[in-house]
Amino acid sequence: MGSAQCIEIIPVGAIDVVNPRVRNRRIFKEIVTSVAELGLKRPITVKRKTSEGEPRYDLVCGQGRLEAYQALGQREIPAVVVDASNEDSAIMSLVENCARRQHRAIDLLHDIEGLRGRGYDFDEIARKTGLSIEYVKGVSSLLESGEHRLLRAVEAGQMPVSIAVMISQAQDTDIQSVLQQAYEEKLLRGQRLLAAKKLIEQRRRRGKGYKTGPRRTDGAPMSSNALLRAYRQDVDRKRILIRKSNSTKARLVFILEALRKLLVEPEFLSILEGEKLDTLPKNLALRLHGQGG
């Protein structure tokens, strides 16, 4: 992979997106808002194409940032111009995608708490995040109360923030009245109402947050419904583990393929030898030579 690179201001219209990705609308709106208010935190990465006349570029990394500039009517964008082959460009794009951490909903909601801690008022937070003041106030209230289960339901769209705040402030004996009010106002119906009831039961038995440790029990024998709930919860946890396992496996396969390509490059091997890093763990070496399971 070529090492020569520099930052240039190039025309947005001169950039071609070779492998476009479909982006979630809400996420794209967040990118546009961030670029409009804070500017471009990191230049995009492009590769110069050989063409007659005006220079043109292939996008390597930064489709969301490029499209945000286009949506804002910008004609030029800062870009890191790299000298790389098509194969190297594809690897660079994959590496960026793998490195992009998927934030949990609770982490994103804690960003609001962080802004509050730095002295921003509700109006400023709402303006910077594109959220309503009522939503910001509700989330702040839930965060202060440690209501992580309710927060997760709000972020997933399973429950309006106003209802979550009412539940957090109600006594156990009054929560049924809150649900009845939400039903009458058509804020919770059908599957959302059933999900809310399930969440409230989990909150009653296991607490407001996602803490590890033994569940709270009242000494009564477990009913068939409780056993069924426990079974379903266990199935859900296993499904999450399977998804994480598949994701990890895909990343390991990518890393192995990248190592295979690097280990046939004489310059790379020379660097490894110079740094005394030319040996590999046995299991990794076996996998690289196609002998691992």
C-alpha positions, 0 to 999 in steps of 0.5 A: 500500500502506498504511503504518500498522502496529503490533504486537499480541498477537492470538488464534491462533484469530482468524487465517485462512490464506488461501493455505496452503502444504504444508511439509516435515515436517523443516523444520516440526519445525525451526521448532517446535523453534526457537520452543520453545527461542528464542522467536519471532524475528520477528512474523507479519504479518496484515491485519485483516478487517472483521467484526462481533463479535470481530476476525478477521485474514487471514495475510499472512506467517508460516504456519510460525511460526503453525503452530508456535505452534499445535503448541505449544499457544499461544493468542496470538501477536505480529503486525504488523497492516498495512492493505493490500488483498488484492492488496498482501497477496499481493505482500507474501507473494510478496516474503517467499517470494522473499527466503527464501534456500535454504541449501545443505546444507553451509551448514547443517552448518557451523552445527554447526561454528560452535556448536563454535567458540563453545564449545558441547559436543556435548550442547548442540549436539545438544539445540539442533539436535534431532540425535543426539550421534553425528550431531553428533560425526560431522559435526564430525569430517567438517568438521574433515577438510574432507570436503565430499563425504561431508558432502553425502552424509550430509545427502542421506540417501545414507550414514549418518554413521558410514560417512562417518566410517569412510571419511574415516579409512580409507586408500584400500586399506581403503575397500573393506573399509568398504563391505563392512562397511556392506553386511553390516550392511545400511547400504548396499544397492542404489542407495545402495551404487552412489552411495557407490562413485561418490562415493568415486571422485570423492573419490579423483580430485577431492579431499575438497571441492568445489574448482575447478580442473583434475582430478587425473589419473594420465597414463593415457588416459581410458577409456570409463567415465570419459568416460561419467562426465564426460558425466553430470557435465556433464549434471547441471551443465547441469540445475542451471544450467537450474533456476537460470535458470528460478528467476531468470526467474520472479523477474524476471517478478515484479519486472517485474509489480510495477514495472508496478503501481508505475509507474502510481501518481502518488505513487510517480512523484512520489517517483522524480522527487524523488530523480532516479530517474525514468529507467530503463535502456533494456532494462528500459524496453522490457520494461516496455512489452512490447517486450522479448524 
